[in-house]
Amino acid sequence: MENLLSVFTTPATAIAGAMEGKRWKAAFLIVLAAAAIFSYISYPIVKVDQARLIRESPMADKLPAEKLDSLEQFTPGQRIFGAVSAALFTGLVLLIATFFVYLFCKLGGIEGLFVHFFAAVSVASLIDVGAGGVVRTALMLAKRSMFVSTGLAAFFPSLPVQSLNYAVLSQFDLFTFWYLAALAFGIALFAKVPLKKTLICIASFFLFKLVVTTALTYFSLKLTGMGS
């Protein structure tokens, strides 16, 4: 556990050590557990906000009145299922993120196996999913809203949360950049390559993620008619 916590103080050493020893299981399980716990805690708040968005969208005209009235209701089983789903989704995201980090690093001439990079992403995710999740969940509980941000979107409170601009600004997040910087430093130390090389690879990964996420958000807003 002490080795994992060192990702917050000496991220390069912690991540490089995890990559060298192919140690990913403990960090991976902690990240999944954190995602499940944060989802369970915030579930009632998320249900209320989701219900409000649906009622204010064109989708409301297609739903019966009794369905609209019950949107905020949930059972303990549904809350648990939501937490488990959040954990599984987080695991899938870590795998996908590892694939693209691995891909961009390979294109940049950085050696290593997929398992090395999965260890790096799992440990670094303690920053974004773990520490970031604590802060975001606390903000949600304080504001009683799921629409909180630890990124640039926080500086534009009047921006509609269901807008493309909000989605883009939210990706420029403090914990995300901390996570990405930790990855770059850790991979550079492990692979014994110049930091500049890993920074370019990780920046390319972030830009790719930004474009894909923005495109998916755009088409999602168009399809649901919820965009502003």
trRosetta pair geometry for C-beta under 8 A, 3 or more apart (Angstrom, degrees):
i j d omega theta_ij theta_ji phi_ij phi_ji
1 4 5.6 -56 -153 35 37 111
1 5 6.3 34 152 -19 69 106
1 26 7.7 -130 -82 170 57 140
2 5 5.8 -55 -146 37 32 110
2 6 6.6 44 152 -33 62 100
3 6 5.8 -48 -158 18 32 118
3 14 6.4 147 172 -133 67 88
3 17 6.7 -114 -164 105 116 141
3 18 7.7 141 148 -68 115 90
3 23 7.9 1 119 111 143 155
4 7 6.3 -29 179 -6 47 110
4 14 7.2 100 -132 -163 23 124
4 26 6.3 -116 -65 116 137 119
4 27 5.7 177 -126 -85 116 89
4 30 7.0 93 179 17 156 161
4 123 6.7 -141 -133 -135 74 89
4 126 6.3 152 174 -78 97 164
5 8 6.2 -41 178 21 60 109
5 9 7.5 30 134 4 75 105
6 9 5.4 -68 -150 51 56 99
6 10 5.1 -24 173 49 99 92
6 11 7.9 178 132 -77 67 33
6 13 6.7 -60 142 87 127 105
6 14 4.3 173 96 -78 94 118
7 10 7.8 -69 -102 73 18 50
7 11 5.1 49 -165 -114 58 72
7 14 4.2 -136 -78 104 63 156
7 15 6.6 83 -119 -51 97 82
7 123 5.4 -176 -87 163 141 94
7 124 6.7 -164 -164 -98 133 40
7 126 5.3 103 69 64 148 128
7 127 6.4 -122 133 -48 116 97
7 182 6.4 55 -175 -165 92 144
8 11 7.3 59 -72 -67 10 88
8 126 7.7 -95 -49 115 90 113
8 127 6.9 155 -90 -95 74 89
8 131 7.0 119 -100 -57 119 145
10 13 4.3 -5 140 34 115 117
10 14 5.9 131 92 -23 76 93
11 14 5.6 -61 -140 41 31 111
11 15 5.8 20 168 -12 70 112
11 124 7.3 63 -162 -109 113 82
11 127 7.6 8 -109 -57 128 138
11 181 7.6 77 88 108 157 81
11 182 3.6 -96 178 -134 145 98
11 185 5.8 84 97 73 102 129
11 186 6.1 -88 145 -53 80 104
12 15 6.4 -62 -144 41 22 102
12 16 6.0 18 161 -14 62 115
12 182 7.4 -141 -60 -153 51 60
12 185 3.8 -85 -85 142 99 107
12 186 5.1 -165 -135 -78 43 53
12 188 7.3 -43 -139 61 112 95
12 189 4.7 108 174 -21 101 142
13 16 5.9 -58 -138 42 25 108
13 17 6.0 26 161 -21 63 112
13 186 7.9 -86 19 -112 15 81
13 189 7.0 -84 -81 138 42 168
14 17 6.0 -60 -150 36 23 111
14 18 6.5 21 155 -17 61 108
14 123 6.1 -171 137 168 101 136
14 186 7.0 -59 74 -105 65 121
15 18 5.7 -53 -147 36 33 111
15 19 6.3 33 154 -19 65 106
15 119 7.8 140 -162 122 64 85
15 120 5.0 57 -171 -134 106 78
15 123 5.3 178 -104 88 71 133
15 124 6.0 30 -100 -59 127 93
15 182 6.1 140 -36 158 142 89
15 183 6.8 -166 -155 -111 162 39
15 185 7.2 110 45 87 133 79
15 186 2.5 -23 87 -134 131 152
15 187 7.2 -49 131 -40 127 55
15 189 7.6 115 78 50 91 118
15 190 7.2 -91 120 -34 81 120
16 19 5.7 -55 -148 37 31 112
16 20 6.2 34 154 -22 65 106
16 186 5.0 -156 -43 -161 68 70
16 187 7.7 -169 -87 -70 77 15
16 189 3.9 -68 -73 97 146 113
16 190 4.1 -169 -133 -61 79 81
17 20 5.7 -51 -145 34 30 113
17 21 6.3 5 163 5 65 110
17 23 7.5 -16 127 35 77 126
18 21 6.4 -69 -143 52 26 93
18 22 7.9 51 164 -130 56 2
18 23 4.6 -103 -142 66 70 92
18 24 6.7 98 174 -74 110 61
18 27 7.0 10 -136 -11 148 145
18 119 4.4 -173 142 160 96 110
18 120 6.6 154 88 -80 113 45
18 122 7.5 -142 162 71 144 99
18 123 4.6 169 11 -39 171 148
18 186 7.8 -6 43 -170 102 136
19 22 7.3 20 -172 -76 29 42
19 112 6.9 -34 -175 -142 122 133
19 116 4.4 52 -161 -167 90 85
19 117 7.4 33 -121 -70 110 32
19 119 5.1 167 -90 83 48 123
19 120 5.2 18 -73 -59 110 94
19 186 6.8 139 -14 155 127 104
19 187 7.3 120 -65 -104 164 56
19 190 4.3 -10 82 -117 143 155
20 116 7.9 50 -61 -131 25 102
20 190 6.2 -153 -52 -131 82 97
21 119 7.7 167 74 -154 65 159
22 115 5.1 15 -140 137 108 119
22 116 6.5 -68 -95 -84 75 58
22 119 5.7 -148 -147 -52 35 143
23 26 7.0 -9 170 24 97 103
23 27 7.5 93 130 -1 82 109
23 119 5.8 87 64 -142 44 125
23 123 7.9 58 97 -62 88 121
24 27 6.0 -74 -158 51 46 105
24 28 5.3 48 152 -30 83 115
24 115 7.1 -135 -6 -172 139 77
24 118 5.3 8 -114 119 163 91
24 119 4.0 -115 -67 -100 99 66
24 122 4.4 106 -155 31 90 155
24 123 7.3 -103 -117 -34 64 85
25 28 5.7 -60 -143 37 24 113
25 29 6.3 18 163 -15 64 109
26 29 6.1 -60 -148 38 27 106
26 30 6.3 25 156 -18 64 109
27 30 5.7 -57 -147 38 30 111
27 31 6.2 31 156 -20 66 107
27 119 7.6 97 43 -158 136 59
27 122 4.2 116 100 138 115 99
27 123 4.5 -78 -121 -85 168 56
27 125 7.1 120 158 55 107 94
27 126 5.9 -85 -150 -47 99 112
28 31 5.9 -57 -150 35 27 110
28 32 6.5 25 154 -16 63 107
28 91 7.4 62 -175 -119 100 89
28 94 7.0 156 -129 127 90 165
28 122 4.4 -47 -67 -141 77 131
29 32 5.7 -53 -147 38 33 111
29 33 6.2 33 155 -19 66 107
30 33 5.7 -55 -145 39 30 111
30 34 6.2 34 154 -23 64 106
30 126 6.6 16 102 -102 125 100
30 130 7.0 10 134 -90 105 124
31 34 5.7 -52 -147 34 30 114
31 35 6.5 32 154 -20 63 104
31 90 6.4 -158 139 149 96 130
31 94 6.9 98 109 -70 149 144
31 122 6.4 -141 0 -158 141 70
31 125 4.7 29 -117 112 146 121
31 126 6.4 -105 -77 -77 95 58
31 129 4.9 67 -154 82 94 145
31 130 6.4 -84 -106 -51 69 94
32 35 5.8 -53 -150 34 31 112
32 36 6.5 30 153 -18 65 106
32 87 4.3 64 -175 -160 86 97
32 88 8.0 53 -145 -62 111 32
32 90 5.8 171 -109 83 60 122
32 91 5.6 18 -96 -61 114 99
33 36 5.7 -56 -150 37 32 112
33 37 6.2 30 154 -19 67 108
33 87 7.1 33 -74 -116 26 123
34 37 5.8 -56 -145 37 30 110
34 38 6.2 26 159 -15 66 109
34 129 5.7 120 92 137 128 97
34 130 5.1 -87 -127 -104 173 66
34 133 5.5 126 155 66 111 156
35 38 6.1 -58 -145 39 26 107
35 39 6.2 27 156 -19 63 111
35 86 4.8 -161 151 137 96 98
35 87 5.0 148 84 -95 110 54
35 89 7.6 -150 162 67 144 84
35 90 3.9 -129 -69 -32 171 156
35 129 5.9 -39 -65 -170 93 121
35 133 6.9 -120 -90 -108 51 154
36 39 5.8 -59 -148 38 27 111
36 40 6.3 29 155 -22 64 107
36 83 4.2 69 -166 169 77 93
36 84 6.4 31 -124 -82 115 34
36 86 5.7 157 -95 76 46 104
36 87 4.1 -2 -60 -55 102 114
37 40 5.7 -53 -147 33 30 111
37 41 6.4 27 156 -18 64 107
37 83 7.2 59 -64 -151 21 121
38 41 5.9 -54 -147 36 31 111
38 42 6.1 6 163 1 66 115
38 86 7.4 -135 73 145 84 152
38 133 4.5 -97 -67 179 158 115
38 134 7.7 -111 -92 -72 118 38
38 136 7.5 48 -165 79 136 101
38 137 4.7 -124 -142 -70 95 134
39 42 6.4 -71 -140 50 25 95
39 43 6.2 54 157 -64 63 90
39 82 5.7 -155 155 133 115 89
39 83 4.6 162 88 -111 110 59
39 85 7.7 -154 166 68 162 77
39 86 3.5 -177 -54 -3 157 164
39 87 7.6 -120 19 -35 139 70
40 43 5.9 -26 -152 -18 27 119
40 79 6.2 78 -140 161 73 96
40 80 7.2 23 -111 -102 109 45
40 82 7.3 145 -89 86 53 96
40 83 4.0 12 -61 -85 91 132
41 137 5.7 52 86 -165 133 128
41 141 7.3 -44 152 -67 112 117
42 45 5.1 -62 -168 47 70 114
42 46 5.6 72 135 -28 91 104
42 137 5.6 -121 -51 -131 117 86
42 140 5.0 14 -123 115 118 155
42 141 7.4 -107 -97 -57 80 79
42 146 6.6 105 170 -106 120 91
43 46 5.7 -58 -144 37 30 111
43 47 6.3 33 159 -23 66 105
43 74 7.1 -113 151 88 115 163
43 79 4.8 126 115 -136 167 89
43 82 5.3 117 -116 88 121 149
43 83 7.2 -66 -58 -55 129 85
44 47 5.7 -53 -149 32 32 113
44 48 6.7 31 155 -19 64 104
44 74 7.5 -146 -99 40 65 127
44 79 7.9 -6 -52 -109 73 122
45 48 5.9 -56 -155 33 32 111
45 49 6.5 23 154 -11 66 108
45 140 5.5 139 101 167 161 107
45 141 7.3 -126 -45 -88 151 48
45 144 6.0 -152 -123 -162 111 50
45 145 6.6 -154 -179 -98 114 7
45 146 5.5 150 125 -57 99 82
46 49 6.0 -61 -148 42 32 106
46 50 6.0 31 157 -19 68 110
46 146 4.7 78 -100 -79 66 142
47 50 5.8 -56 -141 39 27 110
47 51 6.2 31 157 -22 63 108
47 71 7.4 169 177 142 84 70
47 72 5.3 111 136 -145 104 55
47 73 7.9 -153 167 32 141 12
47 74 5.7 -114 -101 -24 158 129
48 51 5.8 -56 -151 34 27 113
48 52 6.6 27 152 -19 62 105
48 72 5.4 39 -96 -127 61 113
48 144 8.0 -23 74 167 150 89
49 52 5.6 -52 -149 34 34 112
49 53 6.5 34 154 -19 66 104
49 145 6.1 99 -81 -151 130 65
49 146 4.5 -133 34 21 156 109
49 147 6.7 173 -150 -21 149 92
50 53 5.8 -54 -149 35 32 111
50 54 6.4 31 154 -18 65 106
50 71 7.2 -144 104 165 86 111
50 146 7.8 21 -38 22 79 152
51 54 5.9 -56 -149 36 30 110
51 55 6.3 28 155 -18 65 108
51 71 3.5 140 -121 114 103 121
51 72 4.6 -50 -28 -63 164 79
52 55 5.8 -57 -147 37 30 110
52 56 6.3 16 158 -9 65 112
53 56 6.0 -66 -146 44 28 103
53 57 6.1 26 156 -26 66 115
53 162 6.5 137 -138 -67 117 138
53 226 6.4 33 176 -145 104 134
54 57 5.7 -62 -143 33 29 112
54 59 5.5 -68 -155 84 77 124
54 60 6.1 128 147 -72 67 82
54 63 7.4 28 160 -1 117 154
54 68 7.5 -161 114 -124 111 79
54 71 6.1 -162 60 -137 139 155
55 60 5.1 73 -143 -97 35 134
55 68 6.0 98 -100 -158 93 109
55 71 7.3 -149 -47 27 99 159
56 60 7.2 103 5 -28 12 137
57 60 6.0 136 68 -16 59 90
57 224 6.5 -23 -174 153 147 97
57 225 6.0 128 -174 93 97 91
57 226 4.6 -33 -113 -94 128 89
58 61 6.0 -38 -174 18 58 112
58 62 7.7 45 140 -10 70 104
58 224 7.9 161 50 158 96 55
58 225 4.1 -17 25 105 126 150
58 226 7.9 -130 20 -65 83 59
59 62 5.8 -65 -164 38 49 109
59 63 6.6 38 147 -20 78 111
59 224 6.6 -28 -45 -166 121 85
59 225 7.1 166 -35 57 77 111
59 226 7.7 -15 -7 -62 112 101
60 63 6.0 -65 -149 35 37 107
60 68 6.3 59 -147 -106 89 128
63 67 4.6 -116 177 87 105 128
63 68 5.4 127 108 -56 121 88
64 67 4.8 94 61 5 79 105
64 68 7.3 -147 97 -5 42 87
65 68 5.7 -56 -151 36 35 112
65 69 6.3 34 153 -21 68 107
66 69 5.6 -53 -147 36 33 113
66 70 6.4 17 159 -9 66 113
67 70 6.1 -69 -146 43 28 100
67 71 7.1 58 152 -60 62 83
68 71 6.0 -21 -159 -24 35 115
70 73 4.8 -50 -167 27 74 122
74 78 4.4 -123 -168 82 96 133
74 79 5.8 108 133 -54 127 84
75 78 4.7 100 52 3 75 100
75 79 7.2 -137 96 -4 43 86
76 79 5.5 -55 -151 35 36 114
76 80 6.4 34 153 -17 68 105
77 80 5.7 -55 -148 38 33 109
77 81 6.1 34 152 -20 66 107
78 81 5.5 -51 -143 38 32 114
78 82 6.3 39 153 -24 63 103
79 82 5.6 -50 -151 31 30 114
79 83 6.7 30 150 -18 62 103
80 83 5.7 -53 -152 34 35 111
80 84 6.4 32 151 -16 67 105
81 84 5.7 -54 -146 39 33 110
81 85 6.1 36 153 -22 65 107
82 85 5.6 -53 -145 36 29 113
82 86 6.4 34 153 -23 63 103
83 86 5.7 -51 -151 31 31 113
83 87 6.7 32 151 -18 63 103
84 87 5.7 -54 -154 34 35 112
84 88 6.4 31 151 -15 67 106
85 88 5.7 -56 -146 39 33 109
85 89 6.0 34 155 -20 67 108
86 89 5.7 -54 -143 38 29 112
86 90 6.3 33 154 -22 63 106
87 90 5.7 -55 -150 34 29 113
87 91 6.6 32 152 -20 63 103
88 91 5.6 -51 -152 33 33 114
88 92 6.6 33 151 -18 64 104
89 92 5.6 -54 -152 36 34 112
89 93 6.4 37 150 -21 66 105
90 93 5.5 -52 -147 35 33 114
90 94 6.5 36 153 -21 65 102
90 129 6.3 88 -152 -128 130 144
91 94 5.8 -52 -151 33 32 112
91 95 6.7 31 152 -18 63 104
92 95 5.7 -55 -153 35 34 112
92 96 6.4 29 153 -15 67 107
93 96 5.8 -56 -145 40 32 108
93 97 6.0 33 155 -20 67 108
94 97 5.7 -52 -141 38 29 112
94 98 6.2 33 156 -23 63 105
94 118 7.5 79 149 -151 99 80
94 121 5.7 147 -162 129 84 119
94 122 6.3 60 -169 -87 137 69
94 125 6.1 -40 -106 -58 112 160
95 98 5.7 -54 -149 33 28 112
95 99 6.6 33 151 -24 62 102
95 118 7.5 5 -112 -121 57 110
96 99 5.6 -49 -153 28 33 115
96 100 6.8 19 156 -8 65 104
97 100 6.2 -64 -153 42 31 101
97 101 6.1 30 153 -18 69 109
97 121 5.4 153 104 -151 110 141
97 205 8.0 75 -162 177 74 126
97 209 7.9 21 -115 -94 85 134
98 101 5.7 -56 -141 40 31 110
98 102 5.9 34 158 -21 66 110
98 114 6.9 82 147 -171 115 83
98 117 5.2 136 -161 119 88 99
98 118 4.5 27 -140 -94 155 68
98 120 7.9 136 -120 62 92 86
98 121 4.5 -124 -81 12 87 154
99 102 5.8 -60 -151 39 24 113
99 103 6.2 26 151 -23 63 109
99 114 7.7 3 -100 -139 57 112
100 103 5.2 -46 -140 35 36 116
100 104 6.2 31 161 -14 67 103
100 205 5.5 129 130 -136 104 98
100 208 6.4 -155 -173 94 135 140
100 209 7.3 139 107 -64 159 94
101 104 6.2 -57 -145 40 27 103
101 105 6.1 24 156 -16 63 112
101 117 5.4 176 100 -176 110 124
101 120 7.3 -141 131 88 149 122
101 121 6.1 171 25 -70 154 117
101 183 6.8 -93 -141 -176 139 142
101 201 7.7 80 -160 143 62 106
101 202 7.2 13 -132 -107 93 72
101 205 5.4 24 -93 -112 62 157
102 105 5.9 -61 -145 41 25 109
102 106 6.2 27 155 -21 63 108
102 112 7.6 -124 -130 93 84 104
102 114 5.5 10 -120 -116 159 69
102 117 4.4 177 -79 58 90 165
103 106 5.8 -57 -149 34 27 111
103 107 6.4 25 154 -17 63 106
104 107 5.6 -51 -147 37 34 113
104 108 6.3 28 152 -14 64 109
104 201 4.6 141 132 -167 100 82
104 202 7.4 146 104 -72 138 28
104 204 4.9 172 -149 88 134 117
104 205 4.8 -131 14 -62 158 90
104 208 7.4 -156 -70 3 130 143
105 108 5.5 -61 -148 43 33 109
105 110 4.0 -65 178 61 92 126
105 112 6.9 -17 125 44 138 119
105 117 6.7 -174 32 -98 148 134
105 187 6.5 -110 -116 -174 139 147
105 191 7.9 -167 -174 -53 122 159
105 198 7.2 9 -116 -123 99 76
105 201 4.8 72 -88 179 58 153
106 109 7.7 62 -180 -59 31 16
106 110 6.8 -89 -75 58 29 73
107 201 7.4 154 66 -122 88 98
108 197 5.7 142 164 178 123 92
108 198 7.6 143 114 -94 154 39
108 200 6.4 150 -119 90 136 105
108 201 4.2 -89 -9 -78 155 113
108 204 7.9 171 -55 23 120 143
109 193 7.8 150 102 -124 90 149
109 197 7.4 -71 65 -166 98 134
110 187 6.6 28 179 163 151 115
110 191 4.9 -17 -161 -150 95 168
110 193 5.8 -104 -110 5 91 159
110 197 6.7 151 -67 135 107 120
110 198 6.7 79 -88 -90 150 82
110 201 6.5 -43 -3 -52 137 166
111 191 5.9 150 53 -139 73 103
112 116 4.1 -109 -175 74 109 146
112 117 6.0 113 121 -43 129 90
112 187 7.6 -94 -14 -148 161 93
112 190 7.0 49 -92 124 134 123
112 191 6.1 -78 -41 -86 115 105
113 116 5.0 109 57 -3 70 100
113 117 7.6 -147 98 3 43 85
114 117 6.0 -64 -156 42 37 104
114 118 6.1 39 149 -24 72 107
115 118 5.4 -49 -140 35 35 114
115 119 6.5 42 155 -23 63 100
116 119 5.9 -54 -158 31 29 112
116 120 6.7 29 146 -19 62 105
116 190 6.9 157 -180 158 120 148
117 120 5.2 -47 -149 33 41 116
117 121 6.3 38 154 -17 69 103
117 187 7.5 26 -111 -105 82 116
118 121 5.9 -52 -143 39 33 108
118 122 6.1 36 155 -22 65 108
119 122 5.8 -56 -145 36 27 112
119 123 6.3 20 161 -12 64 109
120 123 6.3 -63 -149 40 25 103
120 124 6.0 18 159 -13 64 115
120 183 5.9 91 156 -134 113 81
120 186 5.5 162 -138 109 105 131
120 187 6.0 39 -136 -70 159 88
120 190 7.5 -105 -80 -2 122 155
121 124 5.8 -59 -138 44 28 109
121 125 6.1 38 157 -32 63 107
121 183 7.1 26 -90 -109 59 121
122 125 5.8 -54 -152 25 25 116
123 126 6.1 -33 -175 1 43 113
123 186 7.6 168 85 -139 126 168
124 127 5.9 -40 180 19 56 113
124 128 7.3 31 138 0 77 103
124 179 5.1 104 159 -161 101 78
124 182 4.8 163 -127 97 101 119
124 183 4.9 7 -96 -66 166 85
124 186 6.9 -139 -68 18 111 149
125 128 5.5 -59 -143 49 53 99
125 129 4.7 16 170 12 92 115
125 130 7.0 106 131 -11 61 92
125 179 6.8 45 -95 -140 39 127
126 129 7.1 -48 -102 59 18 87
126 130 4.2 -4 -167 9 53 144
126 131 7.0 58 143 -12 63 90
127 130 6.5 20 -30 50 9 98
127 131 5.4 -27 -153 31 42 118
127 132 6.8 53 139 -20 55 100
127 175 6.0 177 144 -167 83 87
127 178 5.2 -141 167 113 135 109
127 179 4.6 -180 83 -84 120 78
127 182 6.0 149 -14 5 155 154
128 131 7.5 12 -40 53 9 82
128 132 4.7 -13 -166 11 39 141
128 133 7.9 66 133 -29 47 83
128 173 8.0 83 -136 105 98 128
128 175 4.8 132 -119 141 58 104
128 176 5.8 61 -118 -91 120 50
128 178 7.3 170 -70 71 73 94
128 179 4.0 -6 -44 -60 111 147
129 132 6.4 -3 -54 55 9 104
129 133 5.3 15 172 -32 47 123
130 133 5.9 -59 -141 29 9 110
130 134 6.9 8 155 -18 53 102
131 134 5.8 -49 -154 27 33 113
131 135 6.8 26 153 -12 64 105
131 175 6.3 -174 91 -127 94 122
132 135 5.9 -59 -152 39 34 108
132 136 6.0 26 156 -15 70 111
132 150 6.4 -148 -146 46 90 154
132 173 7.4 56 -139 151 136 127
132 174 7.8 168 -109 82 102 83
132 175 3.2 133 -84 146 119 173
132 176 7.6 66 -98 -44 158 59
132 179 7.8 -42 -25 -41 135 121
133 136 5.8 -56 -137 42 30 107
133 137 5.9 29 163 -19 66 110
134 137 6.1 -60 -145 38 22 107
134 138 6.3 23 156 -19 61 110
135 138 5.8 -58 -149 36 28 112
135 139 6.4 28 153 -18 64 107
135 150 5.8 63 112 -81 131 141
135 175 7.3 179 41 -50 133 134
136 139 5.6 -54 -149 37 32 112
136 140 6.4 36 151 -22 65 104
136 148 5.7 158 -153 91 73 119
136 150 6.2 -94 -74 -21 88 115
137 140 5.5 -50 -148 33 34 115
137 141 6.5 32 154 -17 65 104
138 141 5.9 -55 -149 37 31 109
138 142 6.3 29 153 -18 65 109
139 142 5.6 -57 -144 39 31 111
139 143 6.0 8 164 0 68 113
139 148 3.9 141 118 -165 125 156
139 150 7.6 -171 -13 -61 155 89
140 143 6.3 -66 -136 50 24 94
140 144 7.6 73 167 -100 55 11
140 145 6.5 -125 -141 77 64 43
140 146 5.8 22 -131 -107 118 43
140 148 5.4 -122 -67 0 67 135
141 144 7.3 19 -168 -73 27 52
143 147 7.9 -97 116 68 142 67
143 148 6.0 155 32 -78 143 110
145 148 6.5 132 92 -46 89 84
147 161 4.3 -55 -133 -117 141 152
148 154 7.8 22 -177 -95 60 100
149 152 7.7 -59 150 61 135 34
149 153 4.0 -124 -137 75 175 106
149 154 4.3 -153 86 -54 101 82
149 169 7.7 23 -166 115 158 95
149 170 5.3 -112 -122 -119 121 86
149 173 7.3 -123 -171 -108 82 95
150 154 6.8 30 -109 -37 16 137
150 173 5.5 63 84 -160 83 93
150 174 4.9 -86 146 32 99 107
150 175 5.8 41 99 -5 141 102
151 154 6.4 144 67 -5 39 95
151 169 6.3 158 119 146 111 68
151 170 5.2 119 58 -153 137 36
151 171 6.8 136 -168 58 169 15
151 172 4.9 132 -173 84 115 56
151 173 3.6 -67 -72 -92 114 61
151 174 6.4 -156 -88 -10 56 67
151 176 7.2 9 -87 18 120 119
152 155 5.8 -50 -171 26 55 111
152 156 7.4 26 143 0 75 105
152 169 4.2 -111 89 -170 103 93
152 170 7.5 -120 54 -68 74 23
152 172 4.4 21 -6 78 117 118
152 173 7.9 -102 1 -72 69 44
153 156 6.0 -73 -156 48 46 97
153 159 6.7 -114 -152 68 82 138
153 166 5.4 71 -132 -155 125 69
153 169 4.1 131 -68 105 75 110
153 170 4.4 -2 -16 -73 141 70
154 157 7.5 11 -174 -68 41 77
156 159 4.0 37 131 -16 113 123
156 165 7.8 -73 112 133 160 115
156 166 7.4 -142 90 -101 121 76
156 169 6.5 16 27 123 130 174
159 163 6.2 -114 170 50 88 135
159 165 5.9 -113 -160 99 128 115
159 166 4.9 161 130 -78 117 95
159 169 7.3 49 99 32 169 148
160 163 4.2 98 77 -27 97 114
160 166 6.4 -118 90 -25 51 135
160 228 3.8 -8 86 59 163 157
161 166 5.3 -164 -136 158 34 167
162 166 7.3 24 10 48 11 140
162 221 6.7 144 168 -120 85 108
162 226 4.9 -87 179 147 139 99
162 227 6.3 -145 140 -111 90 31
162 228 5.6 99 85 -9 84 103
163 166 4.7 97 62 4 85 102
163 167 7.1 -150 97 -5 47 87
163 221 7.7 67 -132 -125 26 155
163 227 6.4 87 -117 -162 49 71
163 228 4.4 -64 -79 61 96 95
164 167 5.6 -55 -151 36 36 114
164 168 6.3 35 153 -20 69 105
164 214 7.0 67 -167 -159 98 84
164 217 6.1 137 -122 117 73 114
164 218 5.6 34 -110 -92 126 79
164 221 6.4 -111 -62 15 85 159
164 227 6.6 15 -34 -144 88 116
165 168 5.8 -55 -148 35 31 109
165 169 6.2 24 158 -14 66 109
166 169 6.0 -58 -143 41 28 106
166 170 6.1 35 156 -28 64 109
167 170 5.8 -54 -149 29 26 116
167 171 7.3 30 153 -25 58 101
167 213 7.3 -159 160 141 108 98
167 214 6.7 143 112 -115 113 62
167 217 4.3 151 162 -172 165 164
168 171 6.1 -57 -167 22 34 111
168 172 7.9 23 145 -10 63 98
168 210 7.4 61 -144 -167 79 96
168 214 5.6 36 -91 -105 93 111
168 217 7.9 -156 -52 65 67 152
169 172 6.0 -56 -163 32 46 106
170 173 6.6 14 167 -64 53 104
171 176 6.9 -57 -177 60 54 175
171 209 7.6 179 -161 118 132 100
171 210 5.6 144 128 -114 153 84
171 213 6.2 137 -88 88 141 148
171 214 7.8 -80 -7 -59 152 88
172 176 7.6 -139 -155 64 17 131
172 177 7.6 25 -167 -46 58 116
173 176 3.9 82 67 6 101 112
173 177 6.8 -177 84 -9 52 83
174 177 6.2 -63 -153 37 25 105
174 178 6.4 26 151 -19 63 109
175 178 5.3 -49 -144 36 37 117
175 179 6.2 43 153 -23 65 105
176 179 5.6 -54 -150 36 30 115
176 180 6.3 27 153 -17 65 107
176 206 7.9 117 154 -127 112 114
177 180 5.5 -51 -141 39 34 111
177 181 6.1 37 157 -20 66 105
178 181 5.9 -55 -147 37 27 110
178 182 6.4 29 153 -20 62 107
179 182 5.8 -56 -150 35 27 112
179 183 6.6 30 151 -20 62 105
180 183 5.6 -51 -151 33 33 115
180 184 6.5 33 152 -20 65 104
180 202 5.2 141 -173 164 92 122
180 203 7.8 94 168 -77 133 50
180 205 7.7 -176 -132 79 109 113
180 206 5.8 13 -118 -67 152 126
181 184 5.7 -53 -149 34 33 112
181 185 6.4 28 156 -14 66 107
181 202 7.9 149 -82 122 28 156
182 185 6.0 -57 -146 41 30 107
182 186 6.0 26 158 -17 65 114
183 186 5.9 -62 -142 41 25 108
183 187 6.0 20 164 -15 66 111
183 198 7.7 -157 125 166 73 115
183 202 5.5 146 95 -114 114 135
184 187 6.2 -57 -141 38 23 105
184 188 6.3 25 158 -21 60 111
184 195 6.7 71 150 -164 100 81
184 198 4.4 145 -156 124 71 105
184 199 4.8 58 -158 -84 143 59
184 201 7.6 157 -113 62 87 88
184 202 4.4 -97 -73 6 99 152
185 188 5.8 -58 -149 35 27 113
185 189 6.5 23 156 -17 63 107
185 195 6.7 2 -106 -128 59 111
185 198 7.6 176 -53 97 19 142
186 189 5.9 -58 -150 36 30 108
186 190 6.3 26 155 -16 66 109
187 190 5.7 -56 -144 40 32 111
187 191 5.8 10 166 0 69 115
187 193 8.0 -24 131 46 81 110
187 198 4.7 161 85 -136 110 136
187 201 7.7 -92 104 75 153 135
187 202 7.6 163 30 -55 140 115
188 191 6.5 -65 -133 50 21 95
188 192 7.9 88 166 -85 51 9
188 193 5.7 -106 -139 70 65 74
188 194 6.9 -55 -146 122 114 20
188 195 4.6 21 -133 -98 167 59
188 197 7.2 137 -108 62 96 88
188 198 4.2 -120 -62 7 91 144
189 192 7.4 17 -177 -72 27 49
191 198 7.4 149 44 -72 129 119
193 197 4.9 -67 144 61 120 141
193 198 6.4 128 85 -39 112 96
194 197 5.0 100 70 -4 84 100
194 198 7.8 -168 97 2 50 82
195 198 6.0 -62 -154 42 42 103
195 199 5.9 44 151 -25 74 108
196 199 5.6 -56 -145 36 30 114
196 200 6.5 32 156 -21 64 104
197 200 6.0 -56 -155 32 29 110
197 201 6.6 26 150 -16 64 107
198 201 5.4 -52 -147 38 39 113
198 202 6.0 33 157 -15 71 107
199 202 6.0 -57 -141 42 29 105
199 203 6.0 31 157 -20 64 110
200 203 5.8 -55 -142 38 26 111
200 204 6.4 31 154 -22 62 105
201 204 5.8 -55 -153 33 28 113
201 205 6.6 32 148 -20 62 103
202 205 5.4 -47 -151 32 37 116
202 206 6.5 38 151 -19 65 102
203 206 5.6 -51 -149 35 35 112
203 207 6.4 33 153 -17 66 105
204 207 5.8 -54 -146 38 31 109
204 208 6.3 34 154 -20 64 106
205 208 5.8 -56 -149 36 28 112
205 209 6.3 29 153 -18 64 108
206 209 5.6 -56 -148 38 31 112
206 210 6.2 37 152 -25 65 105
207 210 5.4 -49 -146 32 32 116
207 211 6.5 32 156 -18 64 103
208 211 6.0 -56 -151 35 30 108
208 212 6.3 23 155 -13 65 110
209 212 5.9 -59 -143 41 29 107
209 213 5.9 24 161 -15 67 113
210 213 6.1 -59 -140 41 22 107
210 214 6.1 23 160 -19 61 112
211 214 5.9 -58 -146 37 25 111
211 215 6.3 24 156 -19 62 109
212 215 5.9 -58 -149 36 28 110
212 216 6.3 25 155 -16 65 108
213 216 5.8 -55 -145 39 31 110
213 217 6.2 32 155 -20 65 108
214 217 5.7 -56 -147 37 29 112
214 218 6.3 34 154 -24 64 106
215 218 5.7 -52 -148 32 30 114
215 219 6.6 19 159 -9 64 106
216 219 6.2 -59 -148 42 29 103
216 220 6.1 32 154 -22 65 111
217 220 5.6 -57 -145 38 29 114
217 221 6.3 29 158 -19 65 106
218 221 6.1 -58 -152 35 26 108
218 222 6.5 23 153 -16 62 109
218 227 7.9 37 -146 -97 48 144
219 222 5.5 -53 -145 38 35 113
219 223 6.1 34 158 -21 68 108
220 223 5.9 -56 -143 37 28 108
220 224 6.3 7 164 0 64 112
221 224 6.4 -67 -140 49 25 96
221 225 7.9 151 168 -28 54 3
221 226 5.7 -106 -141 70 68 76
221 227 3.2 77 165 -66 120 106
222 225 7.6 22 -178 -70 27 43
222 227 6.4 1 -64 -8 47 138
224 227 7.8 121 70 -23 86 75
